[in-house]
Structure formats: structure tokens, C-alpha cells
Amino acid sequence: MKIYVGSQNPTKIDSVKHVFPEMEIIGMEVESKVAAQPFSDEETLEGAINRARECASQSKAHLGIGLEGGVMEIEDDLYLCNWGALVDNKENVYTASGARILLPEEIKADLEKGKELGDVMDVYADKHDVRKKEGAIGIFTNGMVRREEMFTHVVKLLKGQWLNEQ
């Protein structure tokens, strides 16, 4: 079986490989059809579903998975959020969300200026490609939870729901 993942980001692809070791995992660039920096749960979820649907539409795909990171507000606070979607060859859609952490005010201020979290995190952490490594969650949890681990949890939730329906 083949699973197409709607990204070339190694943290997303590796999270799917951990949960589906028996399958061939193929990363592909697809459009999320939402803002480059999603700013709500709804927008982040929509991006994940759009990615999964695009992947599932590939003729050789058995499953399509979309993983999307974003931010969402509660009152005046901004939280990191992440969503995943799995679409099977019958067009069933399964969704799940994962960890959330409060982002510092200085990060919120940069995001409200229109910057993307990945770019902001590179400057904040004085690192390169944080989004392809530990992610914002890795920086703000002092490495206790890394981006791949966060997405692995979401993919486990997706696989569990999908298997439950089989």
C-alpha cells in the first residue's frame, strides 16, 4: 500500500513512517489552499484536509495524509496548534488535532505582522529550518516534545480512527 503525504517536510514524512512502517510513504508538495500561516483551528484543519484530499486523489495512493501546523487564539493569547487529516480511497475523511502551547507575546506580535511561524522561529532561536527539525514546540518545550513527535501523535489518532472503521 502507498500513502501520499502532502509535504516534503521531513518531520511530517517521518511521523507517518513511524506510524505506518509497513507501507510505502511518499511525500509530495501540494497546496493547502489556506494562508501560508493559518490563524485558527478551522483554517489549519482546512489546510490539512485539502492536503490529504489532494494526496488521496493520486491514482496510486491508498491513503492521503495532510498535516498542518498553525496558530489559534483564545481570548488575547495565541497558541500553537496542529491538525491532521487522513483520506482513504473511498473518500472517507478522518481528522485529529494534537498538542497546544501558549506562544510568547513577541512571537504573537511577529505573526500578527504577517510573518510565518517557521521564519519567526529561525530568528527567535538563531537556528536554520526549525520547521524541518524540532519545530516551535521543540524550542518552547526545551526539546521535551519535538515537531515530529507532535505530528506522530496526530497520525496515530488518524490511523486508529481509520482502522476502527475497517
VENMO-V382870 format. One record per helix or strand. SS is the DSSP state (A for helix, B for strand). FROM is the first residue (numbers start at 1). TO is the last residue. If there is no record, write none. Layout:
ss=(SS	SS)
from=(FROM	FROM)
to=(TO	TO)
This chain:
ss=(B	A	B	A	B	B	B	B	A	A	A	A	A)
from=(2	10	24	41	63	77	93	101	105	117	130	135	147)
to=(5	19	27	56	74	88	97	102	112	125	132	140	165)
